[in-house]
C-alpha cells in the first residue's frame, strides 16, 4: 500500500473555501470591523472629488 502524499494545493483550496463561506455570512459592517482590526495601519479616507476640468 502506498503512503499518502501530502497535497498542499488541496489543503489551500479547502482553507480558501472555508474562509470564503465564513466571510460570506458576515455583514458589510462586520467585514469592515474585521479588516480594521487585522490591519490597523490602514486608514479609510474619503475620495477626493475630481477637478471640474475632468469629465
C-alpha positions as CSV (number, residue, x, y, z in Angstrom):
1,X,0.0,0.0,0.0
2,X,1.3,3.5,-0.9
3,X,1.8,6.1,1.7
4,X,-0.5,9.0,1.4
5,X,1.2,12.1,-0.1
6,X,0.6,15.5,1.4
7,X,-1.3,17.7,-1.1
8,X,-0.8,21.3,-0.2
9,X,-2.8,22.6,-3.2
10,X,-5.9,20.7,-2.0
11,X,-5.3,21.9,1.6
12,X,-5.1,25.5,0.5
13,X,-8.3,25.2,-1.6
14,X,-10.1,23.7,1.4
15,X,-8.9,26.6,3.6
16,X,-9.9,29.2,1.0
17,X,-13.4,27.6,0.6
18,X,-13.9,27.5,4.4
19,X,-12.8,31.1,4.8
20,X,-15.0,32.3,1.9
21,X,-18.1,30.6,3.4
22,X,-17.4,32.2,6.8
23,X,-16.9,35.7,5.3
24,X,-20.0,35.4,3.1
25,X,-22.1,35.1,6.3
26,X,-20.8,38.4,7.7
27,X,-22.5,41.7,7.1
28,X,-20.6,44.6,5.4
29,X,-20.1,46.4,8.8
30,X,-18.7,43.2,10.3
31,X,-16.3,42.8,7.4
32,X,-15.1,46.4,7.8
33,X,-14.6,45.9,11.5
34,X,-12.6,42.7,10.9
35,X,-10.4,44.5,8.4
36,X,-9.8,47.4,10.7
37,X,-8.9,45.0,13.5
38,X,-6.5,43.0,11.3
39,X,-4.8,46.0,9.6
40,X,-4.9,49.0,12.0
41,X,-2.2,50.8,10.0
42,X,-4.6,51.2,7.0
43,X,-6.8,54.3,7.3
44,X,-10.0,54.7,5.5
45,X,-10.1,58.0,3.6
46,X,-12.7,59.7,1.5
47,X,-12.1,60.0,-2.2
48,X,-11.2,63.4,-3.4
49,X,-13.7,64.8,-5.9
50,X,-12.5,65.1,-9.5
51,X,-11.5,68.6,-10.6
52,X,-14.0,70.4,-12.7
53,X,-11.8,70.2,-15.8
54,X,-12.1,66.4,-15.9
55,X,-15.3,64.9,-17.1
